[in-house]
Amino acid sequence: MRSHFVRAADVPAYHPANHSGTVNRRLIGADTVGARNLEVVLGVIEPNEGAAPHAHPGIEQACYLLEGRAIAEVGGEKREMAPGDCCFFPADVIR
């Protein structure tokens, strides 16, 4: 039986496509806890780096900023985010 608890340090890191200076860890997903409809990804982005404009076909995403500052753009709306801020990325929308 899989555990329902995950430590970030135990999850392999990867560099997502269309991103620079970014390291992600898929904390919750099929491979870690057997989730079928939910993923939680911890992303660490170096200063002045991030994602090139792209969309995720059929996948909605939410971003919750833990620390630092970031500029997020969704469907042409751009905002600066601070710790505790959250944004929603609808499926198929360029972000």
URWOPE-V144550 format. One record per residue. N is the residue number from 1. PSI is psi in whole degrees, 0 to 359 (NA if undefined). NEAR is the number of other ideal C-beta (glycine too) atoms within 12 Angstrom. D_LAST is the distance of its C-alpha to the last C-alpha in Angstrom with 1 decimal. Layout:
N|PSI|NEAR|D_LAST, N|PSI|NEAR|D_LAST
//
This chain:
1|136|5|37.4, 2|150|13|34.0, 3|155|11|33.5, 4|4|11|31.1, 5|139|12|30.6, 6|134|24|28.4, 7|130|11|28.7, 8|321|21|25.7, 9|340|10|28.3, 10|355|16|29.4, 11|131|23|26.1, 12|141|17|25.3, 13|153|18|22.5, 14|160|18|20.1, 15|110|19|17.7, 16|148|25|14.4, 17|153|12|13.6, 18|16|17|11.0, 19|148|22|11.8, 20|144|16|14.8, 21|30|17|17.1, 22|135|25|15.7, 23|125|21|18.1, 24|156|27|17.4, 25|122|26|20.1, 26|96|25|19.8, 27|315|25|22.3, 28|126|24|22.5, 29|188|23|22.4, 30|320|13|24.8, 31|333|18|26.3, 32|307|25|26.9, 33|1|22|28.1, 34|14|16|27.9, 35|139|18|25.1, 36|335|10|24.2, 37|13|12|21.5, 38|139|18|19.9, 39|142|26|18.4, 40|122|22|18.2, 41|132|30|16.8, 42|117|30|18.0, 43|135|31|15.9, 44|122|24|17.6, 45|128|28|15.9, 46|152|15|18.4, 47|140|14|18.5, 48|22|12|16.7, 49|180|20|14.7, 50|207|26|11.3, 51|141|28|8.5, 52|156|16|8.1, 53|130|18|5.3, 54|169|20|5.5, 55|158|20|6.0, 56|102|23|8.8, 57|123|12|11.7, 58|8|10|13.7, 59|124|18|12.3, 60|149|20|11.3, 61|153|29|10.5, 62|145|21|11.7, 63|130|28|11.7, 64|119|20|15.2, 65|121|23|16.0, 66|317|18|19.6, 67|162|16|20.5, 68|198|20|19.7, 69|153|18|17.1, 70|152|29|13.4, 71|124|23|11.1, 72|143|28|7.8, 73|129|22|5.6, 74|118|28|4.6, 75|35|18|6.1, 76|350|11|7.9, 77|126|16|9.2, 78|135|14|9.5, 79|150|19|11.9, 80|134|15|14.0, 81|147|23|14.5, 82|167|17|18.0, 83|133|13|19.7, 84|347|13|19.8, 85|155|20|16.7, 86|149|18|14.3, 87|159|26|11.0, 88|132|18|10.0, 89|103|24|7.1, 90|155|19|9.0, 91|142|17|9.9, 92|8|16|9.0, 93|132|22|6.2, 94|131|19|3.8, 95|NA|30|0.0
//
